[in-house]
Amino acid sequence: MNTLKEGVTAPQGFLASGINCGIKEKKFDLALIYSKIKATTACLYTTNKLKSAPIVVTKEHLWKNKKASAIIINSGNANTCNGIKGIKDAKAMAVTIASYLNFQEKEVLVASTGIIGTPLPIKRITRGTKELVNKLSENGGHDAALAIMTTDTVPKEYSCRFKINNKVVTIGGMCKGAGMIHPKLATTLAFITTDISINYKLLKEALKNSVAKSLNLISIDGDTSPNDMVAILANGKALNDRIVQKDNNFYKFQKALDEVLINLAQMIVRDGEGATKFIKLHIKNAKNYSQAKKVAFAIANSPLVKTTFFGEDLNWGRIINAIGYSDTYLDINKVDIYLGNILIVKNCLKVSFHKNKLKKILQEKEIYLKIDLHEGEKELTIWTTDLSLDYVKINSCYPT
């Protein structure tokens, strides 16, 4: 597979744009992805009981048809907890785009991200829609990625290309996220485009599989947004033989989609709010996947574990403690803990190690932590961050 840099406009038949419509003072805040051919579309949504108005509208639009031609996304305002007005405003975003591009309102998906509970400045958005449409281009993916950022410090884009028989197939993606990140189906706003020809059932299955290996294996702060959504659009422009069964071509697509989403997921973690460490947490020899995941996220979501990594003065007792309260049965007295390649805990007891070597590892920006449960043969890797003073500063003044 060859990697590209064009994001959501890398596949054939997709255009994108990003502008400032006035939700934010200066930065881009409104994005559009457009497929020249109506695309087979699958989505995953947040499991938060609180749902944003755009998610309600997007679900309604995809309920029967499973097709879409465009996605409009705003940042700076979540359009959540705005009641009936919020639903009307989300629908107005779809109606305006549909009228400019001359297709049905239900062919437009809607997404928002930003502050919860503040009315959406819908007039600014609808006024900006004409410019948004006029700026659509094959080079507009980067502007779109900039426009969906909130506390992100960098845009997040990834693309790859592979072959099915003699046809070149491309997958492109962009996402946003730096805080309020915890795996509950979506974790973030992520938008994937592809020119593959595939039926809806297999497209949805491939998306679920890839998200399970990527966006559902990251955590920054343990919070799950009411706006989380992952959408994938497949417009068939690659002209490959349509994928209608789980054959070799399906698995080629699955592998490429995994690559795109894993890279996007890791970009989110690396850009975590105030994060100074990227932590790769590997659970080894678990009894099953459920046990591995429960142990992993008990560690990853522990504020005490996170802050000890930020302080670069490892209190390994916090790690073993988190394993101990994870919601799964295990024999805590069999647990080993490694930091990098250094064994620091054996059978739940501290072992001798060279403190200077340990300190050097803790000072690195990327840290590898391995937990051996000695319970079975299952392995799992997730990605997380430390918790810094800057995280508190960013979120204590987020509305302003």
N, C-alpha and C positions, 0 to 999 in steps of 0.2 A: 504494500500500500504506500502511496505517495502522499505526504502531508502538504497542505496548502495553507494560505493565510487569508483567504477571502471570506471566511465565515459563512453567513447565511446566503450570500449570493454566489458562492462557489458552484453549486449545482446549476445545471442548465434551466433556464426559464424562470429564475427568481430575480427580483429586483428589491431594493430596500432603500430606506432613507431615514434621516434623523434631523430634527430641528429643535430650536427653542421656541416654544409657543407662549411662554410667560408664566408657567407654573413655578419654575425656578427663575432666579433673577438673571443669570447669564448662561448657565450650562444647558446643553441639549436636554430636553425632557419629553419629547414625543417621537416615537419610532413607528415605522411601517414596514412590514414584509409583504410582498405581493408575488403571487404565482401567476404567470401568464396563462396557465392551464389550471382549471379547477383541480385541486389536489386531494387525494385520499388522506384523511387526517385522523390522528389518534391523540388523545390527551390523558394525562394523569393529574389529579388535583390533590390539594391539601386534605388531610384528615382532621384538621382543626374544625371543631363544631361551628366556629365562627367562619363564615364564608364571605368573601368580598363580592360586591355587586358584579364585577366583570366575570367572575367564575360562574355565578348564577346565569348570566346571559350567555356565556360561551357554552355551558352545558345545554342550555335550551337550543342554541343554534345547531349543535352537533347531534342532538338527540336522535333524529331519524336519518339524516342525510349522510353523515360521516365524511363530508366534503367541505373544503374551505378554499377561498381564493386569497384571503388576506388576514393579517393579524395587525391590529393597532395596539400599541403599548404606551402608556404614559408613566413617568416617574415623578416623584415629589408629592404624590397624593395616592393613598391606597384605595380610595372610594370604598371604604368599609365602615359599617355602622352609620350609613347615611339614609337608611330606610328606603321608602319608595322612590325618593328623588335620586338616590344612588343607582337604582335599577334603570330609571329613565335616562340618567346621564350616560350610563354604560351603553344603553341601546342607541342613544343619540350619536355616540362615537361610531358605532357600526353603521348606522343609517347614513351619516355624512360621508364616510369612506365609500360605501356602496354606491351612493349617488354620483360621486366623482368618477368612479371606475366602472360604472354602468353594469353592476350585477346586483343580486339580491342581498338584502341585509343579513340574511342567515348564512351567507358565505363569508362573513367577517367574524373573526374571533377577537375578543377584547381582553386585555390584561392591564393591571395597574400595580404600582408599588410605591410605597412612601408612608406618610403619616396617616394613622388610623383616626377616624372620627371627624375629619375636616371635610366640609363640602367640596366636591370636585369643581374647579373653575371651568365648567363645561364650555362657556362662551369663548374662552381663550383657546381651548382645544379645537372647537369647530372652526374658529377663525383661522387657525393655523393649518387646517387640513388641506386646503388648496396648495399651500407651499409644500406640504409634506408629500402630496401626490406628484407635484411638478418636479420634485427633487429625486423621485425614484430613479435608480440606475443600477447597473451591474456592479458599480464600485461603491454603492451606498451602504454596504453591510457594516463597515466600521462606524459610520455615523449612527446607525441604528444601535450598535452595541454601546456607544457612548450615551445614547439617549435613555437607556433603561437603567443606568447606574444610579444608586442611591449613595450609600456610604462607601461604595467600591472606590478604590484608588486607581484601578486600571480596568479597561474593558476586557472582556473574556470571550475569545473566539477560537474556534478550532475547526479544521476541515480535513477530510481525507478522500482519496480516490482509489478505486479498485476495479477489477474487471469481472464481468459475468459473461462467459464465452468471449465474444470479441467486442462487447459493448463496455464502454467506460462508464462507471457509476460513481457519483460524487455525493458525499454527505457533508453538510456544513452546519455549524451551530454557534449560538451565542447564549450567554446566560448572565445573570447578575446575582450578587450575593456576597456579603461580607459579615453580616450579623443576622440574628434571628434564624440561625441555621441548625436544623436538627432533622434527622431522617423520618419523614412521615409521608411517603409516596412521592413527593416532589422536592421539597426542601428549598426551592428557589423558583425564580422565573427562568425557564430555559426553552429555547426555540430552535428546533432542528428542521432543516430542509434537506430534501434528497430528490434526485431525478429518477430514482428507481421506480419500476412498475411492480406493484405488489398489492395483494388484496388487503382489505381493512383488518380482518381477523389476525393475519400474520404480522401486519405492521404493529398492531396493538400489543401482540405477544412479544415481539422483538423489543419494543419500547419498555415494557414491564421488565423484561429480562435485563436489559442494559441499566435501567435505573436501579434495580436491585444490586447491581455490581458497582455502582458509582455514586449517584446522588443520595442513595439511601445508606451509604457507608461513610458519611462525613458528619461531623458535628463541630460547631464553633462554640455555641453557648447554651444548647439544649432547648431553645425556643423555636416553635413552629409557626410560621406566618399564616394568616387567613387568606393570603393572596397566592400561595404557592401553586404553580402550574408548570407542567412540561408538555409541550405540544410538538408533534412531528407532522410535517406535510410532505407527501410523496406525489410528485406530479407526472411521473412516467416518461419524462423527456429523454431519458437514456435509451429508450426503445428496446430494452432487454425483453426477453420472453417473460411475460407476467408471472410473478412468483405466487403460486396458489397452493403449494404444499411445502413441507419441511424437507427440502432436498438440499443438495450441496450448495446451491445458489442462495438459499435462505440462510444457511450457516455462514456463508461469506459475508452476507449483509449484516448478520448479527455480530460477527467479529469486528467489522468496521464501525458499526454503531457503538459497540462497547468502547472502542478506542476513542471515539469522539466524546462520549459522555464521561469516561474516566478522566480524560484530560481536562474537560470543563470542570468536573467536580474538584479535582486537585487545585485548579486555579482559584476556586472559591476559598478553599482552605488557606492557600498561600496568601490570599488577600484578606484574611480574617480581620475584623475590626481590632486594631491595636496589637495584633499578633506579632510576636517576635520569633516564634518557633513553629515550624511545620513538623508535626509528630506523626510518624508512621507507626501504628500500633498493631502488632502481629500476635494473634492468639493461636497457639499451637497445641495440638493433641487434646482438643475439646471432645466431649462426648457426642455432640451434634451441633448443627448450625445455630440453633436457638441458644444453647448454652454459650457458645463462642460470642454471639452477638450481645447477649446480656452482660457478659463479663466485660467485653470491649467497651460498651457504652457506659457502664458504671464507672470505668476508669476515665474515659474521654470526657464525660460530663461532670466530673467531680471538680468543683472550684478549688479544693485543696490540692488536688493533683496538678491542676493547671497552673496554679500560682507557684507551686514548688519548681516547676520547669521555668517559669518566668524568672524566679529568683536565682536560678542556676546553682541551687544548693539542695540537692535531692534528699527529700524526706521519703524514703522508700516505704515507710510505714503507712503513708497515705495511699499508696498504690495497693498494698496488700489489704488494707482496710476496705477500699472500694470493691475489690474482688470479693471480700467477705460478705458485703451487704448486697451484692448483685442478686437478682431475683432468680436464682437457679441453685439446685443442689450440686455441691462439689465437695471434695475432701481438701480443705484449705491447707492441710499439712503436707500435701504433695506438690504445692505450687512453687515453681521456680520463676525468677524474674531476671531478665538480661537488659542492660542498657548498652546499646551498641553490641559489641561482642563480649562485654564484661558481665559475668555472672555475679549478681549482687545479692540474690536471695536463693537459697536452696532448701527445699522442703519447709518453706515458711520461716526460715532462720537466716539471719545475716551471715554472709561469708566474707572472708578477708579479700580486699581488693585495693588497688593502688589509687589513692584519692586524687592524685594529680591527673591520671588518665581519665578518671570519671569527670573531673572538673572540665577537662578539655572537651569531652563529648557534650557536656551540658552547655558549653559556650557556642556550639555549632548552631546554625540556623535550622538545620534539618536533623532530627533526632529519631533514632530507631529504638523502639521499646518492644521487647518480646516477652510474652507471658506463656509459660509452658504449664498446662493444667494437669498433664499426665492422666487424663480421663478417657481418651479415645484417640481417634485419628483425624478429626476434622480441624481444618485451619481456616482462619479468616483474617483479613487485613482491613483496617479502617484508617481514616486520616482525620486528625484533629489539630488543635492549636493550644498554646498556652493562654493565660488570662493576665493581661497587663493593666497598668494604671490607665493607659490610653483608652482601653475598652470602656472603662468606667466614665472617663471624660466624654468620649464620643456619645455614649447613650444617656448621660445625664443632661445633655443639652441638645438632644436630637431634634426636637421640634423647631429650634431656632438655628 
